[in-house]
Amino acid sequence: MHLLITNGRVIDPATGRDETADVALIGSTIAAIGPGLDRASADRVIDAEGLIVSPGLIDPHVHLREPGGEHKETIETGTRAAAAGGFTAVCCMPNTTPAMDRPEILYFVTSRAKETGHCRVFPVAAATLERRGEQMVETQLCHKAGAVAFSDDGDVVQSAGMMRAIMTAVAELGSVFMQHCQDTTLTEGAAMHAGTVSTRLGLAGWPREAEEIIVERDARLAAVTGCRYHAQHLSSAGSVEIIRRARAAGAPVTGEATPHHLILSHEACDGFNTAAKMNPPLREQRDIDALREGVADGTITILGTDHAPHAAEEKAAPFDDAPFGIIGLETALSLYAEALIDTGLLTWPAMLEKMTTNPARLCGLDRFGLGTLTPGGPADLTLIDPAATWTVRHSELAGRSVNTPFLGRSLRGRAVATIVGGRIVMSRLGALPKPDFAHAGA
């Protein structure tokens, strides 16, 4: 099929392109980009006037729950949520049951994604067997089986000795290690940020130092091993400063921010609101300000979601017992625009760089041509209406779970079409009341 997208604001952070132009897609490939492309030969023309045409959004931090947690999410429902949010590719975390610590589990995930997925799925392998932090996985075999990164996400690698061994092995592969930064000796029994709200609610507090100690330790290990190291879902102002110093010193360290940590404080947990129970926890306004500053000045180079679905009955438990986590794929683009563009901290090209080009490079997806708009490259695109207003409603969410404190919130800016390999897998074009979805296919 020959699809022509006309009159859009074409933004490609990888090449610096930001202009009104047309984009022609033939089959699964971008055929041409430029003004006034031939319309006569197109099978379908989409008028993108007023819309941004971006490389497909990429999320390097998603929990799809399959295998083992299908009551929360599946690869099918999770990628449908991804497509609804404008994401053409996601990297799924290994804290499944069983854990993604062997090639056969990685092959299962990629196979299921090809059968049922609405976007591309790239697995992140566990760094240790069963994510217990005791014995390293066969990193070379997992790498050959398609792992684009290594992580025990959901758990930290607590041992510095094990962490150094993992980093050495990952560096030899040219891959990246992603850390869940939590010194568990400081968070036992903790349910939320250690502050005035936890004191008022009588809940055990989770100090900033639990995150900062791991970030500091790992930044030093990255410097000596040469391993590319990525600190996931930062929450603390102190962590931002540690990352800033490490990068200035030349260490191969990157950091990630999530929408909820840029928008909400620990006050959202008041009234024992389990929808706002996160790991790492929501903190204070000074942390929000520092995270936003870190994104704006380039200290934090990745915007992810940590999409973590949970069943309604699980989140309905008492605060201490309820699981940590929030869904994020469908609201991320709008919330990032609220936190970073509406505040004047970033432009659309600068924000999209952290959602396309940078995550592609982080996980080596640029070797497949992802994260950029290039003639001859894969036709993965996201069409964004920056002026669209919408309200987050339970009934309209595409994923299996609805655990988010943003229900009822009015947002601005939204993906209106998601194209994967030349296929329109999600469309809100034509004033459709609900998005149309299609599988991305193999």
C-alpha positions, 0 to 999 in steps of 0.5 A, spaced: 500 500 500 502 507 498 500 511 504 501 519 503 501 523 509 501 530 507 502 537 510 504 535 517 509 538 521 515 533 520 519 533 526 525 528 526 530 529 532 535 524 529 536 529 523 534 535 526 528 536 521 522 540 523 518 543 517 512 542 514 512 536 509 509 530 506 511 523 508 510 517 503 510 510 505 510 504 500 509 498 504 513 497 510 518 503 508 518 510 508 519 512 501 520 519 501 519 526 505 519 533 502 514 538 500 509 537 494 510 529 494 505 526 488 498 524 490 496 521 484 499 514 486 497 514 493 492 509 495 490 513 501 492 520 503 492 523 510 491 530 511 496 532 517 495 539 517 495 541 524 498 535 526 506 533 528 508 527 524 514 524 529 518 518 529 514 512 532 514 513 540 519 508 543 518 506 551 524 502 554 520 501 560 514 497 560 511 491 564 506 487 559 506 481 565 505 475 560 507 470 562 504 469 569 500 475 570 495 475 564 490 477 569 493 484 569 495 485 562 497 481 556 502 482 550 496 483 546 492 488 551 499 492 553 501 493 546 494 495 544 495 500 550 501 502 547 498 503 540 493 508 543 498 512 546 502 513 540 508 508 541 510 503 536 515 500 540 516 498 547 521 494 551 518 489 556 521 488 563 523 481 565 519 481 572 514 475 569 513 468 572 517 465 570 522 471 569 525 472 563 532 469 565 533 464 559 533 464 551 526 460 551 522 465 555 525 471 551 523 467 544 516 466 547 515 473 548 517 475 541 513 470 538 507 472 542 508 479 540 508 477 533 502 473 533 498 478 537 502 485 538 499 492 536 506 494 536 513 492 536 516 488 542 523 488 544 525 483 551 529 486 556 532 479 560 533 478 567 540 480 569 540 474 575 537 467 575 529 468 577 531 475 579 534 473 585 541 477 585 545 471 586 547 468 580 548 471 573 544 469 567 547 466 561 548 473 558 551 471 551 545 466 550 540 471 552 543 477 548 543 472 542 536 470 543 534 478 542 535 481 549 536 489 548 538 490 555 539 487 562 535 488 568 532 485 574 527 491 574 522 490 580 528 488 584 535 491 585 541 488 584 543 489 591 550 486 591 556 491 589 560 485 587 554 481 583 553 488 580 560 489 578 560 482 574 554 483 571 556 490 568 563 487 566 559 482 562 554 487 559 559 491 557 563 486 553 556 485 549 555 492 548 549 492 551 546 496 557 544 495 564 538 498 567 537 498 574 531 499 579 535 503 584 532 501 591 537 499 597 532 494 600 536 495 607 533 502 607 526 500 605 523 494 609 516 495 610 516 502 607 509 504 603 511 511 600 515 517 601 518 518 608 515 525 609 509 529 612 504 525 609 507 518 611 507 521 618 500 523 618 498 517 615 502 512 620 505 509 614 513 507 614 517 512 610 521 510 604 527 515 604 531 518 598 537 515 600 535 508 598 535 510 591 541 515 591 546 510 594 544 505 589 545 510 583 552 513 586 554 506 587 553 504 580 555 510 577 562 509 580 562 501 577 560 504 570 566 508 570 570 503 571 567 497 567 565 501 561 558 498 562 552 503 559 548 504 565 541 506 565 538 509 572 530 507 571 524 511 574 528 517 578 524 520 583 529 524 588 533 530 587 539 527 589 539 522 584 539 527 579 545 531 581 549 524 582 547 523 574 549 530 572 556 529 576 557 522 573 555 524 566 560 530 566 565 526 568 564 522 562 561 516 565 556 512 560 550 513 565 543 515 563 537 517 567 530 516 566 524 520 568 516 518 568 510 522 567 508 521 575 514 523 578 514 529 574 507 531 575 505 528 582 507 529 589 506 524 595 500 529 597 497 524 592 497 518 597 493 522 602 487 519 604 490 512 603 490 513 595 493 506 593 492 509 585 498 513 587 502 508 591 509 507 586 515 504 586 519 509 587 515 513 591 512 520 589 516 525 593 516 532 594 515 539 590 523 540 590 524 533 587 519 534 582 522 541 580 529 537 580 527 532 575 524 537 571 530 541 571 534 535 569 530 533 563 530 540 561 538 541 561 539 534 558 541 530 565 535 526 564 535 523 557 530 518 557 522 519 558 519 512 559 513 510 563 514 504 567 507 502 565 505 497 571 498 494 570 495 491 576 488 488 577 482 492 581 482 488 586 489 488 588 489 496 588 483 495 592 487 492 598 489 496 604 495 501 602 500 497 606 498 491 602 496 494 595 502 493 590 506 499 587 505 501 580 501 505 575 499 504 568 502 510 563 502 508 556 496 511 554 497 518 558 504 519 557 505 523 551 499 528 554 502 528 561 509 530 558 507 535 554 503 538 561 510 538 565 515 540 560 512 543 554 506 547 557 511 550 562 516 552 557 522 547 559 522 543 552 520 544 545 516 539 541 522 537 538 526 536 544 521 532 548 520 527 542 528 526 542 527 523 549 521 519 546 524 516 540 531 517 538 534 517 545 531 510 547 532 507 540 540 509 541 539 506 549 537 499 547 540 499 540 534 499 536 537 504 532 540 499 528 534 497 525 532 504 523 528 505 529 527 512 532 528 516 526 524 518 519 529 516 513 527 514 506 528 507 506 527 506 513 522 502 517 515 506 516 514 507 524 510 514 525 506 517 530 501 522 528 500 527 534 495 533 535 498 537 540 491 541 541 487 535 542 483 535 549 481 529 552 479 526 559 482 520 562 476 515 562 476 508 565 471 506 559 476 508 554 482 505 556 485 500 551 489 496 556 486 491 561 488 495 568 486 502 570 490 503 576 492 510 575 490 516 579 489 520 573 482 518 572 478 524 570 483 529 569 483 533 563 489 533 558 491 536 552 495 533 546 494 526 544 496 521 538 491 520 533 494 515 529 500 510 530 503 506 524 508 500 525 511 498 519 507 502 514 500 499 517 495 503 521 495 500 528 491 505 531 487 511 528 483 516 531 482 520 525 476 522 522 472 523 528 472 516 530 468 516 537 473 510 539 480 508 536 480 503 531 486 498 532 489 493 528 495 488 529 502 490 527 503 483 524 510 479 524 
